[in-house]
Amino acid sequence: MILLLIGAAFSSDYAAEAKERMKLSFDLDAVQAELAAPPAPASAARKGRAQAEVYIPLPPPLPLEPNSEVERVLVLRDRAVVTRARTVELAAGTQRVRFEGLPASIDTTTLAADLRVGRGRVVGVELVSGTGDVEETERIEGIRKRAEALSAELGGLRDRIESILVQRAYLDRSLLGASEATRTAPTLDVVKGTLTFLGEAERDLASRLREHEEKAGKIGEELAPLLVKLRDPSATGLTVRVDVEMPAAGKVDVALRYGVLGASWSPTYSARLDPDAAGVTFETQALVQQYTGELWKDARIELSTARPLVGGAAPELTPWLLDEYGVDASSIGSTGGASSGAGARVYPVDGKRTLAGDGSQARFPLASVTGNVALALDTVPRITPEVFRSGQFVWTSESPLLPGPVASFVGGDYVGSATIGAIAPGEAIGLGFGVEDRVKAERTLVSRKIEHLLGSRTKTTVRFRTTVRNFGKAAAVVNLRDQVPVSQVDRITVSAVESSLASNVDPTAPAGVLGWSLSVPAGGSQQVEICFSVTAPRELQGRVDQMLL
């Protein structure tokens, strides 16, 4: 009977169930076969990525594992220059210092190293290919041995889980061992004893099963990254080897510098108006983003407006060409230089900063300038009835401003955004500060008159009135802009332009645009009327009405 029960228990595929219960992210049988096979021949030398290539680096298969500390990061507009350091004890003679866990997008033409502390000199800097490198081979062999040990441990756990499943199945069927015809009715004490035994056995098996499953999960989490490293030795980053010639044994600080793609920064600004003091605080920030896979932890970060410089010599200047379309892009940037004619500048970021290499963004403050602002009120009621606050703020810092977005605030309230161009020191910045709710403007059609002329032509005369009302407690000067149409064809003419108030003379204003500066008393209003006539063929009257109204 026992043999029958065991046979019934083994009729199910408990090996498959044990495999499923372990919840591994890989096929254990395939991994064991892979580890049992001879190691694959060394891959070709890993090549660093050359500069001057548009490249968006993919994230590494695993997090980078650097064995050095980031000291300084100089972020350019489209890449970064990173300086890392290691302190090591070296013996006399030519020794090798390895910088591991570096990003895959390193520009190998920028590799450079020097000694900060200690006697000796750098005699070579090389991106390690892994081919024939003793330390790299030893590292991979150590990973393989650890992976083999973990794989064997997982195999043993799978066998134990399968054994527990078989025992559980046997217990579940134990009460059904005898047939109905031969089964003797058990006493109550026998039933109680059997149930107690089965319950305790089930609890013990379930506890052991959970223990083995949890252990298998932890071992699987440890083994999975080792498998990735075996298949791709650069999965946790590239390695650069620095050869140092030491006259005597001692401690040295070795610094490695390299350029890396996948980093950038852009300027962003905010202007905060104090409505009571008519003062503005203009703040500049840098929006830094990097997706190199490299963690810049507690690094000193600097921002540069320059394009990347390659090599150890000063860049050459090429002709600075201008044409009707702007600057000839081929005349700048190929051999270094600034991203604008103002010249390259470096902006240090206060303190040490941390920025992840997964595409995260960080906003770093750069400078803040506070000063008075000459506020004005502007309205264009033909488009919108609102009256807007604007101001001219003089940028007094010694550093110029790059083009970028400006967020405007009044007190603590955000009122809108705009974009500024390049600003030189001492130049005024035009800023907008949203709507002035205490002043309103309204433009209405006062009259329209249509006259039929000879030659199947019509003359339409319209009059518009704009009323500006001041609901505030102080008088206000409002700059009003309106316009009359401008004909682009001979068949349509605009004439008899009149205004109830003389408009300002502005030679820079677009054709047909008129402007007035209205002094509006507190609680009062001001009005401006304009009148003009449009003459056109009669068949165009409908279109003229649409354009005028």
SEDO-637504 format. One record per residue (C-alpha): residue in three letters; x, y, z. Coordinates in steps of 0.1 Angstrom, whole numbers. Each point is the difference from the previous one (the first is absolute). Example, Ala and Ser with C-alpha at 12.3 -4.5 7.8 and 13.67 -1.06 7.14 Angstrom:
% residues 2
+-----+-------+-------+-------+
!  aa !     u !     v !     w !
+-----+-------+-------+-------+
! ALA !   123 !   -45 !    78 !
! SER !    14 !    34 !    -7 !
+-----+-------+-------+-------+
This chain:
% residues 549
+-----+-------+-------+-------+
!  aa !     u !     v !     w !
+-----+-------+-------+-------+
! MET !     0 !     0 !     0 !
! ILE !    28 !    24 !     9 !
! LEU !    16 !    -6 !   -34 !
! LEU !   -33 !     8 !   -17 !
! LEU !    -2 !    33 !    19 !
! ILE !    35 !     9 !    -9 !
! GLY !    -6 !    -9 !   -36 !
! ALA !   -31 !    22 !    -1 !
! ALA !    20 !    28 !    16 !
! PHE !    27 !    -2 !   -27 !
! SER !   -26 !     0 !   -28 !
! SER !     0 !    38 !     2 !
! ASP !    29 !    22 !   -14 !
! TYR !    14 !    13 !    33 !
! ALA !    33 !     9 !   -17 !
! ALA !   -19 !    26 !   -21 !
! GLU !   -19 !    13 !    31 !
! ALA !    33 !     3 !    19 !
! LYS !    15 !    20 !   -28 !
! GLU !   -30 !    23 !    -1 !
! ARG !     0 !     5 !    38 !
! MET !    36 !    13 !    -1 !
! LYS !   -11 !    30 !   -22 !
! LEU !    34 !     4 !   -16 !
! SER !     5 !    25 !   -27 !
! PHE !    20 !   -25 !   -21 !
! ASP !    -1 !   -37 !   -10 !
! LEU !    21 !   -18 !    26 !
! ASP !     7 !   -30 !   -23 !
! ALA !    12 !    22 !   -28 !
! VAL !    22 !    20 !    24 !
! GLN !    16 !   -32 !    14 !
! ALA !     7 !   -12 !   -36 !
! GLU !    15 !    34 !    -9 !
! LEU !    23 !     0 !    31 !
! ALA !    10 !   -36 !    -7 !
! ALA !    11 !     9 !   -35 !
! PRO !    36 !    13 !    -6 !
! PRO !     4 !    38 !     1 !
! ALA !    -5 !    18 !   -33 !
! PRO !    31 !    15 !   -15 !
! ALA !     8 !    35 !    10 !
! SER !   -19 !    26 !   -20 !
! ALA !    16 !    26 !   -22 !
! ALA !    14 !    30 !    17 !
! ARG !   -26 !    24 !    13 !
! LYS !     2 !    33 !   -18 !
! GLY !    -7 !    33 !    15 !
! ARG !   -24 !    23 !   -18 !
! ALA !    16 !    27 !   -20 !
! GLN !    -9 !    36 !     4 !
! ALA !   -20 !    22 !   -24 !
! GLU !   -27 !   -27 !    -3 !
! VAL !   -36 !     6 !     8 !
! TYR !    -8 !   -27 !    25 !
! ILE !   -26 !    -7 !    26 !
! PRO !    15 !   -27 !    23 !
! LEU !   -22 !   -29 !    10 !
! PRO !    -3 !    -8 !    37 !
! PRO !    25 !   -28 !    10 !
! PRO !   -14 !   -35 !     7 !
! LEU !     9 !     4 !    36 !
! PRO !     7 !    30 !    23 !
! LEU !    36 !    12 !    -4 !
! GLU !    24 !   -11 !    27 !
! PRO !    27 !    26 !     2 !
! ASN !    30 !    -5 !    24 !
! SER !     8 !    37 !     0 !
! GLU !   -16 !    33 !    12 !
! VAL !   -13 !    28 !   -22 !
! GLU !    18 !    32 !     8 !
! ARG !   -10 !    25 !   -27 !
! VAL !   -24 !     1 !   -29 !
! LEU !     2 !    27 !   -27 !
! VAL !   -33 !    -1 !   -18 !
! LEU !     0 !    14 !   -35 !
! ARG !   -30 !     6 !   -22 !
! ASP !     0 !   -35 !   -15 !
! ARG !    24 !   -21 !    22 !
! ALA !    20 !     0 !    31 !
! VAL !    36 !    -3 !    12 !
! VAL !     3 !   -21 !    31 !
! THR !    29 !    -2 !    24 !
! ARG !     3 !   -30 !    23 !
! ALA !    27 !    -9 !    26 !
! ARG !    14 !   -30 !    18 !
! THR !    24 !    -2 !    29 !
! VAL !    21 !   -32 !    -1 !
! GLU !    32 !   -15 !    14 !
! LEU !    25 !    -9 !   -28 !
! ALA !    32 !   -19 !     0 !
! ALA !    32 !    12 !   -17 !
! GLY !     1 !    -4 !   -38 !
! THR !   -27 !     3 !   -26 !
! GLN !   -33 !    -6 !    16 !
! ARG !   -36 !    -1 !   -13 !
! VAL !   -30 !    18 !    15 !
! ARG !   -34 !   -10 !   -13 !
! PHE !   -30 !    23 !    -2 !
! GLU !   -30 !   -23 !    -3 !
! GLY !   -37 !     5 !    -5 !
! LEU !     3 !    29 !   -25 !
! PRO !   -28 !     9 !   -25 !
! ALA !    -1 !   -16 !   -35 !
! SER !    -1 !    34 !   -17 !
! ILE !    35 !    11 !     9 !
! ASP !    18 !    20 !   -26 !
! THR !    34 !   -18 !    -1 !
! THR !    17 !    30 !   -16 !
! THR !    -4 !    19 !    32 !
! LEU !    15 !   -25 !    25 !
! ALA !    26 !    16 !    22 !
! ALA !    15 !    -8 !    34 !
! ASP !    23 !    16 !    25 !
! LEU !    13 !    -4 !    36 !
! ARG !   -13 !    23 !    26 !
! VAL !    19 !   -13 !    30 !
! GLY !    31 !   -22 !     1 !
! ARG !    32 !    -5 !   -20 !
! GLY !    -2 !   -15 !   -34 !
! ARG !   -12 !     8 !   -35 !
! VAL !   -28 !   -13 !   -23 !
! VAL !    15 !   -19 !   -30 !
! GLY !   -32 !   -13 !   -16 !
! VAL !   -38 !     2 !    -1 !
! GLU !   -20 !   -26 !   -18 !
! LEU !   -36 !   -12 !    -3 !
! VAL !     3 !   -37 !    10 !
! SER !   -13 !   -24 !   -27 !
! GLY !    -1 !   -30 !    23 !
! THR !    20 !   -21 !   -26 !
! GLY !    31 !   -13 !    17 !
! ASP !    -4 !    22 !    30 !
! VAL !    10 !   -21 !    31 !
! GLU !   -21 !    19 !    25 !
! GLU !   -31 !     0 !   -22 !
! THR !     4 !   -37 !    -7 !
! GLU !     3 !    -7 !    37 !
! ARG !   -31 !    21 !     7 !
! ILE !   -21 !   -19 !   -25 !
! GLU !    13 !   -33 !    13 !
! GLY !   -10 !    10 !    35 !
! ILE !   -35 !     9 !   -12 !
! ARG !    -2 !   -34 !   -18 !
! LYS !     9 !   -19 !    31 !
! ARG !   -25 !    18 !    21 !
! ALA !   -27 !    -5 !   -26 !
! GLU !     7 !   -37 !    -1 !
! ALA !    -2 !    -3 !    38 !
! LEU !   -33 !    19 !     1 !
! SER !   -14 !   -21 !   -29 !
! ALA !     9 !   -32 !    18 !
! GLU !   -17 !    13 !    32 !
! LEU !   -31 !     8 !   -20 !
! GLY !     0 !   -35 !   -15 !
! GLY !     1 !   -15 !    35 !
! LEU !   -29 !    23 !    12 !
! ARG !   -21 !   -11 !   -30 !
! ASP !     5 !   -36 !     9 !
! ARG !   -10 !     6 !    36 !
! ILE !   -31 !    20 !   -11 !
! GLU !   -10 !   -29 !   -23 !
! SER !     5 !   -25 !    29 !
! ILE !   -23 !    21 !    22 !
! LEU !   -26 !     1 !   -27 !
! VAL !     0 !   -37 !    -3 !
! GLN !    -3 !    -5 !    38 !
! ARG !   -29 !    24 !     1 !
! ALA !   -18 !   -19 !   -28 !
! TYR !     6 !   -33 !    19 !
! LEU !   -16 !    15 !    31 !
! ASP !   -29 !    13 !   -19 !
! ARG !    -8 !   -35 !   -13 !
! SER !     8 !   -19 !    32 !
! LEU !   -35 !    -1 !    12 !
! LEU !   -12 !   -16 !   -32 !
! GLY !    24 !   -29 !     0 !
! ALA !   -26 !   -27 !     7 !
! SER !   -30 !    -8 !   -22 !
! GLU !   -35 !     4 !    13 !
! ALA !    -6 !   -37 !     0 !
! THR !    30 !    -9 !    22 !
! ARG !     2 !    32 !    21 !
! THR !    -9 !    -5 !    37 !
! ALA !   -18 !    28 !    17 !
! PRO !    26 !    18 !    21 !
! THR !    -6 !    10 !    35 !
! LEU !    -4 !    36 !    10 !
! ASP !    34 !     0 !    17 !
! VAL !    17 !   -14 !   -31 !
! VAL !   -17 !    27 !   -22 !
! LYS !    11 !    28 !    25 !
! GLY !    36 !   -14 !     1 !
! THR !     2 !    -2 !   -38 !
! LEU !   -13 !    35 !    -5 !
! THR !    24 !    14 !    26 !
! PHE !    30 !   -18 !   -16 !
! LEU !   -10 !    12 !   -35 !
! GLY !    -5 !    35 !    12 !
! GLU !    34 !     2 !    17 !
! ALA !    17 !   -16 !   -30 !
! GLU !   -17 !    24 !   -24 !
! ARG !    11 !    30 !    20 !
! ASP !    36 !   -13 !     2 !
! LEU !     1 !    -6 !   -38 !
! ALA !   -16 !    34 !    -8 !
! SER !    26 !    18 !    23 !
! ARG !    29 !   -18 !   -16 !
! LEU !   -15 !     7 !   -35 !
! ARG !    -2 !    37 !     7 !
! GLU !    35 !     0 !    14 !
! HIS !    15 !   -16 !   -31 !
! GLU !   -20 !    22 !   -24 !
! GLU !    12 !    32 !    18 !
! LYS !    36 !   -12 !    -1 !
! ALA !    -3 !    -9 !   -37 !
! GLY !   -13 !    35 !    -7 !
! LYS !    29 !    17 !    18 !
! ILE !    26 !   -23 !   -17 !
! GLY !   -17 !     7 !   -34 !
! GLU !     3 !    38 !     6 !
! GLU !    37 !    -4 !     7 !
! LEU !     6 !   -23 !   -30 !
! ALA !   -19 !    20 !   -26 !
! PRO !    25 !    29 !    -2 !
! LEU !    29 !   -24 !     0 !
! LEU !   -14 !   -16 !   -31 !
! VAL !    -3 !    34 !   -17 !
! LYS !    37 !     8 !     9 !
! LEU !    11 !   -33 !   -15 !
! ARG !   -18 !     6 !   -33 !
! ASP !    10 !    36 !    -1 !
! PRO !    31 !     9 !    20 !
! SER !    -7 !    37 !    -4 !
! ALA !   -35 !    -3 !    14 !
! THR !    10 !    19 !    31 !
! GLY !    22 !    25 !   -18 !
! LEU !    32 !     3 !   -19 !
! THR !    35 !     0 !    15 !
! VAL !    29 !    24 !    -6 !
! ARG !    35 !   -10 !    10 !
! VAL !    25 !    26 !    11 !
! ASP !    36 !   -10 !     0 !
! VAL !    21 !    18 !    27 !
! GLU !    38 !    -2 !     2 !
! MET !    10 !     1 !    37 !
! PRO !    36 !     7 !    11 !
! ALA !    -9 !   -14 !    34 !
! ALA !   -29 !   -16 !    18 !
! GLY !   -26 !    24 !    14 !
! LYS !   -35 !    14 !     0 !
! VAL !   -13 !    20 !   -30 !
! ASP !   -31 !    18 !   -10 !
! VAL !    -8 !    -7 !   -37 !
! ALA !   -24 !    22 !   -19 !
! LEU !   -17 !   -11 !   -32 !
! ARG !   -17 !    24 !   -24 !
! TYR !   -23 !    -9 !   -29 !
! GLY !   -27 !    14 !   -22 !
! VAL !   -33 !   -18 !     0 !
! LEU !   -31 !     4 !   -23 !
! GLY !   -35 !     1 !    13 !
! ALA !     1 !    31 !    22 !
! SER !   -12 !    36 !    -6 !
! TRP !   -13 !    31 !    17 !
! SER !   -21 !    30 !   -10 !
! PRO !    -7 !    33 !    17 !
! THR !   -34 !     8 !    15 !
! TYR !   -10 !    32 !    18 !
! SER !   -26 !    14 !    24 !
! ALA !   -11 !    36 !     6 !
! ARG !   -18 !     7 !    33 !
! LEU !   -18 !    34 !     3 !
! ASP !    -7 !    15 !    33 !
! PRO !   -31 !    21 !    -9 !
! ASP !     2 !    22 !    31 !
! ALA !    37 !    10 !    -4 !
! ALA !     1 !    -2 !   -38 !
! GLY !    32 !   -21 !     3 !
! VAL !     9 !   -31 !   -19 !
! THR !    22 !   -29 !    10 !
! PHE !    14 !   -17 !   -32 !
! GLU !    13 !   -35 !     7 !
! THR !    20 !   -21 !   -24 !
! GLN !     1 !   -38 !     2 !
! ALA !    15 !   -28 !   -20 !
! LEU !   -21 !   -30 !    -9 !
! VAL !    25 !   -29 !    -1 !
! GLN !    -8 !   -34 !   -15 !
! GLN !    21 !   -31 !    -5 !
! TYR !    -7 !   -35 !   -11 !
! THR !    35 !   -15 !     0 !
! GLY !    -9 !   -27 !    25 !
! GLU !    27 !    16 !    23 !
! LEU !   -10 !    13 !    35 !
! TRP !    16 !    34 !     7 !
! LYS !     0 !    -3 !    38 !
! ASP !    11 !    30 !    21 !
! ALA !    18 !    15 !   -30 !
! ARG !    12 !    35 !    -6 !
! ILE !   -20 !    10 !   -31 !
! GLU !     9 !    28 !   -24 !
! LEU !   -19 !    11 !   -31 !
! SER !    17 !    12 !   -32 !
! THR !   -14 !    18 !   -30 !
! ALA !    29 !   -14 !   -22 !
! ARG !    -1 !   -27 !   -25 !
! PRO !    22 !   -30 !     8 !
! LEU !    37 !     5 !    -5 !
! VAL !    19 !   -30 !   -13 !
! GLY !    38 !    -5 !     6 !
! GLY !    25 !    18 !    21 !
! ALA !     6 !    30 !   -22 !
! ALA !   -19 !    33 !    -2 !
! PRO !   -27 !     0 !   -27 !
! GLU !     4 !    17 !   -33 !
! LEU !   -23 !    28 !   -11 !
! THR !   -17 !    -4 !   -33 !
! PRO !   -17 !    28 !   -20 !
! TRP !   -31 !    14 !    17 !
! LEU !   -24 !     2 !   -29 !
! LEU !   -33 !    17 !    -2 !
! ASP !   -26 !     0 !   -28 !
! GLU !   -36 !    10 !    -4 !
! TYR !   -11 !   -32 !    18 !
! GLY !    21 !     6 !    31 !
! VAL !    33 !   -15 !    11 !
! ASP !    16 !   -27 !   -22 !
! ALA !    -1 !   -30 !    23 !
! SER !    30 !   -15 !   -16 !
! SER !    21 !    29 !    10 !
! ILE !    -2 !    -7 !    38 !
! GLY !     2 !   -29 !    23 !
! SER !    22 !   -24 !   -21 !
! THR !    31 !     8 !    19 !
! GLY !   -15 !    12 !    33 !
! GLY !   -11 !    34 !    11 !
! ALA !   -31 !    16 !    15 !
! SER !   -35 !    -8 !    -9 !
! SER !    -6 !    37 !    -6 !
! GLY !    21 !    30 !   -10 !
! ALA !     3 !    11 !    36 !
! GLY !    26 !   -27 !     8 !
! ALA !     0 !   -30 !    22 !
! ARG !    -8 !     4 !    37 !
! VAL !    -1 !   -23 !    29 !
! TYR !   -26 !     2 !    27 !
! PRO !     8 !   -18 !    33 !
! VAL !   -28 !   -16 !    20 !
! ASP !     1 !     6 !    37 !
! GLY !     7 !   -30 !    22 !
! LYS !     3 !   -37 !    -9 !
! ARG !   -29 !   -15 !   -20 !
! THR !   -13 !   -34 !    -8 !
! LEU !   -17 !    -9 !   -33 !
! ALA !   -10 !   -34 !   -12 !
! GLY !     9 !   -11 !   -35 !
! ASP !   -35 !   -14 !   -10 !
! GLY !   -12 !    32 !   -17 !
! SER !    -8 !    18 !    32 !
! GLN !    -1 !    37 !     0 !
! ALA !    13 !    24 !    26 !
! ARG !    -5 !    37 !     3 !
! PHE !    30 !    18 !    14 !
! PRO !    -1 !    37 !    10 !
! LEU !    28 !    21 !   -16 !
! ALA !    -6 !    37 !     8 !
! SER !   -26 !    24 !    14 !
! VAL !    -2 !    37 !    -7 !
! THR !   -25 !    24 !    16 !
! GLY !    -9 !    34 !   -12 !
! ASN !   -27 !    25 !    -8 !
! VAL !   -22 !    -4 !   -31 !
! ALA !   -17 !    27 !   -20 !
! LEU !   -36 !   -15 !    -2 !
! ALA !   -23 !     8 !   -28 !
! LEU !   -35 !   -10 !   -10 !
! ASP !    -7 !   -12 !   -36 !
! THR !   -32 !   -10 !   -17 !
! VAL !   -10 !   -12 !   -35 !
! PRO !   -38 !    -1 !     3 !
! ARG !    -4 !   -10 !   -37 !
! ILE !    13 !   -34 !    11 !
! THR !    -8 !    -2 !    37 !
! PRO !   -16 !    23 !    26 !
! GLU !    26 !    -6 !    27 !
! VAL !    26 !    26 !    10 !
! PHE !    34 !   -15 !     6 !
! ARG !    29 !    11 !    23 !
! SER !    34 !     2 !   -16 !
! GLY !    34 !    14 !    11 !
! GLN !    35 !     7 !    -9 !
! PHE !    26 !   -16 !    23 !
! VAL !    37 !     7 !    -4 !
! TRP !    23 !   -30 !     3 !
! THR !    28 !    12 !    22 !
! SER !    20 !   -32 !     4 !
! GLU !    34 !    -4 !   -18 !
! SER !   -10 !   -32 !   -17 !
! PRO !   -22 !     2 !   -31 !
! LEU !   -33 !   -20 !    -3 !
! LEU !    -5 !   -27 !   -25 !
! PRO !   -34 !    -2 !   -18 !
! GLY !   -25 !   -19 !    20 !
! PRO !   -35 !    -2 !    16 !
! VAL !   -11 !    25 !    27 !
! ALA !   -27 !    -9 !    25 !
! SER !   -16 !    31 !    15 !
! PHE !   -15 !     3 !    35 !
! VAL !   -19 !    28 !    18 !
! GLY !     6 !    -6 !    36 !
! GLY !    -3 !   -37 !     3 !
! ASP !   -24 !    -4 !   -29 !
! TYR !    11 !   -14 !   -34 !
! VAL !   -13 !    22 !   -28 !
! GLY !    16 !   -13 !   -32 !
! SER !    31 !    -8 !   -19 !
! ALA !    19 !    16 !   -29 !
! THR !    34 !    -4 !   -17 !
! ILE !    29 !    24 !     0 !
! GLY !    28 !     3 !   -24 !
! ALA !    37 !     4 !     9 !
! ILE !     5 !    29 !    25 !
! ALA !    32 !    18 !     6 !
! PRO !    11 !    15 !    33 !
! GLY !   -17 !    34 !     4 !
! GLU !   -27 !    -8 !   -25 !
! ALA !   -37 !     3 !     8 !
! ILE !   -23 !   -30 !     0 !
! GLY !   -36 !     4 !   -10 !
! LEU !   -22 !   -20 !    24 !
! GLY !   -37 !    -7 !     2 !
! PHE !   -18 !    -3 !    34 !
! GLY !   -35 !   -12 !   -10 !
! VAL !   -33 !    18 !     1 !
! GLU !    -8 !    32 !    20 !
! ASP !   -35 !    -8 !    12 !
! ARG !    -8 !    36 !    11 !
! VAL !     2 !    14 !   -35 !
! LYS !   -23 !   -12 !   -29 !
! ALA !    -1 !     9 !   -37 !
! GLU !   -29 !    -5 !   -24 !
! ARG !    -1 !     5 !   -38 !
! THR !   -34 !     4 !   -17 !
! LEU !   -13 !     8 !   -35 !
! VAL !   -17 !    34 !     1 !
! SER !   -13 !     2 !   -35 !
! ARG !     3 !   -15 !   -35 !
! LYS !   -10 !    18 !   -32 !
! ILE !     0 !   -15 !   -35 !
! GLU !     0 !    23 !   -31 !
! HIS !    -5 !   -13 !   -36 !
! LEU !    24 !    17 !   -24 !
! LEU !     3 !     1 !   -38 !
! GLY !    17 !   -29 !   -17 !
! SER !   -17 !   -26 !    22 !
! ARG !    21 !     9 !    31 !
! THR !   -10 !     5 !    36 !
! LYS !    14 !    21 !    28 !
! THR !    -3 !   -13 !    35 !
! THR !     7 !    24 !    28 !
! VAL !     3 !   -13 !    36 !
! ARG !     6 !    16 !    33 !
! PHE !    13 !   -18 !    31 !
! ARG !     1 !    13 !    36 !
! THR !    23 !   -14 !    27 !
! THR !    -8 !     8 !    36 !
! VAL !    26 !    -5 !    27 !
! ARG !   -13 !     0 !    36 !
! ASN !    20 !     2 !    32 !
! PHE !   -16 !   -16 !    30 !
! GLY !    31 !     5 !    22 !
! LYS !     8 !    26 !    26 !
! ALA !    28 !    17 !   -19 !
! ALA !     3 !    15 !   -35 !
! ALA !    15 !   -23 !   -26 !
! VAL !    17 !     5 !   -33 !
! VAL !   -12 !   -25 !   -26 !
! ASN !    18 !    -7 !   -33 !
! LEU !   -28 !    -7 !   -25 !
! ARG !     7 !   -16 !   -33 !
! ASP !   -25 !    -4 !   -29 !
! GLN !     2 !    -2 !   -37 !
! VAL !   -15 !     8 !   -34 !
! PRO !     1 !   -24 !   -29 !
! VAL !    28 !     2 !   -26 !
! SER !    -9 !   -10 !   -36 !
! GLN !    23 !   -23 !   -20 !
! VAL !   -19 !     2 !   -33 !
! ASP !    -9 !    29 !   -23 !
! ARG !   -37 !    -9 !    -1 !
! ILE !    -4 !     8 !    38 !
! THR !    10 !    34 !    15 !
! VAL !     0 !    13 !    35 !
! SER !    -6 !    37 !     5 !
! ALA !   -13 !    28 !    23 !
! VAL !    18 !   -13 !    31 !
! GLU !   -10 !    22 !    30 !
! SER !     6 !    -2 !    37 !
! SER !   -16 !    19 !    29 !
! LEU !    34 !     3 !    17 !
! ALA !    33 !     4 !   -17 !
! SER !    19 !   -32 !     0 !
! ASN !    36 !    -5 !    10 !
! VAL !    26 !     1 !   -27 !
! ASP !    19 !   -33 !    -1 !
! PRO !    20 !    -7 !   -31 !
! THR !     7 !   -36 !    10 !
! ALA !   -37 !    -9 !     3 !
! PRO !   -14 !   -23 !   -27 !
! ALA !   -21 !    16 !   -28 !
! GLY !   -34 !    10 !    11 !
! VAL !     7 !    -3 !    38 !
! LEU !    -8 !    30 !    21 !
! GLY !     8 !     7 !    36 !
! TRP !   -11 !    24 !    28 !
! SER !    11 !     7 !    36 !
! LEU !   -31 !     6 !    19 !
! SER !    -1 !    16 !    35 !
! VAL !   -30 !   -16 !    17 !
! PRO !   -10 !    15 !    34 !
! ALA !    -9 !   -22 !    29 !
! GLY !   -36 !   -10 !    -4 !
! GLY !    -2 !    17 !   -34 !
! SER !     4 !   -10 !   -37 !
! GLN !    15 !    12 !   -33 !
! GLN !   -13 !    -6 !   -35 !
! VAL !    16 !    -1 !   -34 !
! GLU !   -19 !    -2 !   -33 !
! ILE !    15 !   -10 !   -34 !
! CYS !   -18 !     3 !   -33 !
! PHE !    10 !   -12 !   -35 !
! SER !   -15 !    -9 !   -34 !
! VAL !     6 !   -30 !   -22 !
! THR !    -8 !     2 !   -37 !
! ALA !    -4 !   -33 !   -20 !
! PRO !   -19 !   -16 !   -29 !
! ARG !   -36 !    -7 !     8 !
! GLU !     5 !   -38 !    -4 !
! LEU !    25 !     2 !    29 !
! GLN !   -24 !    17 !    24 !
! GLY !    -7 !   -31 !    19 !
! ARG !    36 !    -8 !     5 !
! VAL !     8 !    36 !    10 !
! ASP !   -28 !    -2 !    27 !
! GLN !    16 !   -32 !    14 !
! MET !    34 !    15 !     1 !
! LEU !   -12 !    32 !    17 !
! LEU !   -24 !   -14 !    25 !
+-----+-------+-------+-------+
